[in-house]
């Protein structure tokens, strides 16, 4: 799933064990929108996405 497909969620994006973005899906930076997710876990109302 491409990251731009995720809507209305609070996200935590992790790449190489480092948090690269935290915030609402609608605020996702352009450079991350076409990244593919490897795993998505819902944790306390937040989608934790590994890319």
N, C-alpha and C positions, 0 to 999 in steps of 0.2 A: 504494500500500500504506500502510495506517495504521501508525503506529509501534508501537501496542500489539500488532500481529501478529508482530513480531520477537521471537524467543525465543532464549535461550542464546547470545547474542553480546555481546561487548564492543562498545559503541557510542561513536561520536563524532558528535554531532548539530551540524550547522552551519546557521545561519540568518543571512542577509545577511552572509556572509563572517566571521561571529563564532561561535566554539564556545560553544554554550549548554548542552551536557551531555556529560560523559564518564563512562562507567561501564557496568555490566552492564545488559542490557535489562530485567531484573526490577526494577531500581531506578529506572526511568524515572519522572520526576515526572508527576503527573496532568495538569498543564496542557500537556504535550507528547504525551500518548498518542493524541489524535485528530488530530494533524497528519499531513498527507499527505507522503510522500517524493517529491522531484523526481528524485533520483538516489542510488543506493547503489553504493559501490565497496568491495570487500574489500581491505584493506591490512594485511599482516602479522598476520592473525588478528583484525582489528578491522573492523567495518562502519562506514564513513564515510558518513553520510547527510546529504544536503542537503535542507532543507525550505524 
